[in-house]
């Protein structure tokens, strides 16, 4: 299938061994509690050229002893010390929502929970965890402390043990959803979504994340002033996606080019993964190609 035919939210692409592996939130029925065995899991799509994809191939499905029963969201897979680690958000209406880490021997293998419950703070509503290794070699989880619990959503970080099984420090707030001057409330909340860390060619540390402006759901960029996780975060313009698209990530293709992938539109059930080339110019991340997605009544028509 072609990229625009795949119905997922929150796309994440891992280049590995000459192939691209794409994960995401299953598009159908992604919001509410699901019936047994209905849509509670994650798939991978595989490509050699970023245009033609095989799949979906299930890589995680809920088992009877798995605690969550809804909100199977935003899987992303990182290769770390020879294994593949999936960070995903889960919920059951009893425990607070959180990001849990799963493990597999292969990017398209079966993922199993690394621990029984999420690694994010137990009493916090959290989602969209991602991994980041700092300049000293320590690994952190960067995640959202949800606006649903605290109104003004936060992007937070927390150091992890080397085996990723437990926290190795206390959570720390990097910034709030209301901090950028361009940010706007959505249903009386300041939204923070989908953080992802990217080291630029000039050594700068960027974070892309999503929130809302007057034009809707956007892909934003922030930059650390000291090049590491403990710096102060500057909120850059221009936005990478200024309207109705977000929760993206950045990767380097086998062709040496740098790509942003995100979902657009931000409207179920019409969201699809959208791929565009980006470049670091003058200390800022910018879209540099001409591919644009045309949306008609929130239905994706074409990318060219």
C-alpha positions in Angstrom: 0.0 0.0 0.0 1.0 3.7 -0.4 1.7 5.9 2.6 -1.6 7.8 2.2 -3.6 4.6 2.4 -2.5 3.8 5.9 -4.9 4.8 8.7 -2.8 5.6 11.8 -2.3 8.5 14.1 1.1 9.5 15.7 3.3 7.9 13.1 6.9 6.8 14.1 9.4 5.6 11.6 12.5 3.6 12.6 15.2 3.1 9.9 17.0 -0.2 10.6 18.9 -2.7 8.6 18.1 -1.2 5.2 14.3 -1.1 5.9 11.9 1.5 7.4 9.6 0.3 10.1 6.5 2.5 10.8 4.3 2.3 13.9 1.4 4.3 15.1 -1.9 4.4 16.9 -4.5 2.3 15.1 -6.9 4.8 13.5 -10.2 3.0 14.0 -11.8 3.4 17.4 -8.7 4.9 19.0 -10.4 6.9 21.7 -12.8 4.9 23.9 -12.9 1.6 25.9 -12.9 -1.2 23.4 -14.6 -4.6 23.2 -12.4 -7.6 24.1 -9.8 -8.2 21.4 -11.0 -5.2 19.4 -8.2 -2.9 18.2 -6.1 -3.2 21.4 -2.6 -3.4 20.0 0.0 -2.1 17.6 1.1 -2.9 14.1 4.2 -2.3 12.0 4.4 -1.4 8.3 7.6 -2.1 6.5 9.1 -0.3 3.4 12.3 -0.1 1.5 11.6 3.3 -0.2 9.2 5.2 2.1 6.6 5.0 -0.7 5.5 1.3 -0.9 4.6 -0.4 2.4 3.7 -3.9 3.5 1.5 -4.6 6.5 0.0 -4.2 8.9 1.8 -6.8 10.9 0.8 -7.0 14.5 3.6 -6.6 17.0 1.7 -6.2 20.2 -1.8 -7.4 21.2 -3.5 -7.2 24.6 -3.4 -10.4 26.6 -5.8 -11.4 29.3 -3.2 -10.4 32.0 -2.4 -7.0 30.6 -3.8 -4.3 32.7 -5.0 -1.7 30.2 -8.3 -1.8 28.2 -8.2 1.5 26.3 -6.1 4.3 24.9 -3.5 2.2 23.2 -1.7 5.2 21.9 1.5 6.5 20.2 3.9 3.6 20.0 7.5 4.5 19.2 10.4 2.1 18.9 14.0 2.8 19.8 17.0 0.5 19.2 19.0 0.4 22.5 21.8 -1.9 23.4 20.9 -4.4 20.8 17.2 -4.7 21.7 14.1 -2.8 20.5 12.1 -0.9 23.0 8.6 0.4 22.4 7.2 3.3 24.5 3.4 3.5 24.4 0.6 5.0 26.4 -2.2 2.9 28.0 -5.2 3.4 30.3 -7.9 1.4 32.0 -10.0 4.0 33.9 -8.7 2.8 37.3 -5.0 3.5 37.2 -3.8 6.8 35.8 -2.8 6.8 32.2 0.9 6.3 31.6 3.7 5.4 29.3 4.9 1.8 29.5 8.0 0.3 28.0 7.9 -3.0 26.0 10.8 -5.0 24.5 11.5 -7.2 21.5 14.5 -8.8 19.8 13.5 -7.4 16.4 11.7 -4.3 15.1 8.9 -6.5 13.6 9.0 -9.0 16.4 6.5 -9.5 19.3 6.8 -6.9 22.0 6.4 -7.8 25.6 6.1 -5.5 28.7 9.4 -4.8 30.3 7.6 -4.2 33.6 4.1 -4.7 34.9 2.9 -1.1 34.8 3.9 2.2 33.2 7.2 3.8 34.1 5.8 7.4 34.4 4.8 8.6 37.9 2.0 6.4 39.3 -0.3 9.3 40.3 0.2 11.4 37.2 -1.8 11.3 34.1 0.9 11.0 31.4 1.3 10.1 27.8 3.6 10.2 24.7 6.9 9.1 26.3 10.0 9.2 24.2 13.7 8.3 24.9 16.7 10.6 25.0 20.3 9.9 25.8 22.1 13.0 27.2 25.7 14.0 26.5 27.0 12.0 29.5 25.4 8.8 28.3 22.4 8.8 30.7 19.0 7.9 29.3 15.9 9.9 30.0 12.2 9.5 29.3 10.6 12.7 28.1 6.8 12.8 28.4 3.7 14.8 28.8 2.1 15.5 32.2 -1.4 15.8 31.0 -3.6 18.9 30.8 -6.5 16.6 31.7 -5.1 16.5 35.2 -3.3 19.8 35.6 -5.0 22.1 33.0 -1.7 23.6 31.9 0.0 20.6 30.3 3.7 20.1 30.8 6.6 18.5 29.0 8.7 16.6 31.7 11.8 14.5 31.8 13.0 11.8 34.2 16.3 9.8 34.2 16.0 6.0 33.8 18.1 3.1 35.0 20.5 1.7 32.3 18.1 -1.3 31.7 15.1 1.1 31.4 13.1 -0.8 34.0 12.8 2.0 36.7 13.3 5.7 37.3 16.7 6.8 38.4 15.7 10.3 39.4 12.7 12.5 40.1 10.6 14.0 37.3 11.4 17.5 36.3 9.3 20.0 34.2 11.0 21.4 31.1 8.2 23.8 30.1 4.5 24.3 30.2 1.9 24.3 27.4 1.2 28.0 28.0 4.8 29.1 27.8 5.0 29.8 24.0 3.5 33.2 23.1 1.7 31.6 20.2 0.0 28.9 22.3 -3.8 29.0 22.6 -6.2 27.1 25.0 -8.2 24.2 23.7 -11.3 23.5 25.7 -9.9 25.6 28.5 -6.7 23.5 28.6 -3.1 24.1 27.5 -2.2 21.0 25.5 1.2 19.3 25.3 1.5 16.3 22.9 4.1 14.1 21.3 7.6 15.3 22.3 10.5 14.0 20.3 14.1 15.0 20.6 16.4 15.6 17.6 20.1 16.5 17.6 20.8 18.8 14.7 23.9 18.7 12.4 25.1 21.9 14.1 24.9 20.2 17.6 21.7 21.9 18.7 19.1 19.9 20.6 15.6 20.4 19.2 12.3 19.1 20.6 9.3 18.9 18.3 5.9 18.7 20.0 2.3 19.5 19.3 -0.2 21.9 20.7 -2.9 24.4 19.5 -2.8 27.9 18.0 -5.5 30.0 16.5 -5.2 27.9 13.4 -5.6 24.5 15.2 -3.4 21.6 15.9 0.2 22.3 15.0 3.7 20.8 14.9 6.0 23.1 17.1 9.7 23.3 17.6 11.6 24.2 20.8 15.4 24.4 21.2 17.6 24.0 24.3 19.9 26.9 25.0 22.8 24.7 26.2 22.4 21.8 23.8 21.2 19.3 26.4 18.1 18.2 28.3 18.8 20.5 31.3 18.9 23.7 29.3 16.3 26.4 29.0 13.9 25.8 26.1 13.3 28.5 23.5 10.1 28.2 21.5 10.9 28.7 17.8 9.0 30.0 14.8 8.2 29.2 12.1 6.1 26.2 13.2 6.8 23.1 11.2 3.2 22.4 10.5 0.9 25.5 11.0 -2.5 23.9 10.7 -4.3 20.6 11.4 -1.3 18.3 11.6 1.1 17.1 14.3 2.4 14.5 16.7 5.4 13.9 14.5 9.0 12.7 14.7 12.2 13.2 12.8 14.5 10.6 11.2 17.4 10.4 8.7 16.7 8.3 5.7 19.1 5.9 4.0 19.4 8.6 1.3 21.0 10.9 3.9 18.0 13.3 3.9 16.2 14.3 7.1 12.5 13.7 7.2 9.5 14.8 9.4 6.5 12.4 9.6 3.3 13.4 11.3 -0.4 12.7 11.0 -2.8 15.0 9.1 -5.6 15.9 9.4 -6.1 15.8 13.1 -9.6 14.4 12.7 -10.7 10.8 13.2 -11.2 8.7 11.0 -9.4 10.6 8.3 -5.9 11.0 9.7 -3.0 9.6 7.6 0.8 9.7 7.9 2.4 12.6 5.9 6.1 12.6 5.1 8.1 15.7 4.2 11.8 16.6 4.0 13.2 19.1 6.4 16.6 20.9 6.9 18.4 22.8 9.6 18.9 26.3 8.3 20.4 29.1 10.5 19.8 27.2 13.7 16.2 26.4 12.9 14.3 23.4 11.5 12.4 24.2 8.3 10.4 22.3 5.7 12.3 22.5 2.4 10.4 20.5 -0.2 7.2 21.2 -2.1 5.1 18.2 -1.0 1.9 19.4 0.4 -1.2 17.5 1.5 -4.6 18.6 0.1 -7.6 18.1 2.4 -11.1 18.2 1.2 -13.8 18.1 4.0 -11.1 16.5 6.3 -10.5 13.7 3.8 -6.9 13.4 2.6 -7.0 13.5 -1.2 -3.3 13.6 -2.3 0.3 14.3 -1.4 2.5 15.6 -4.2 
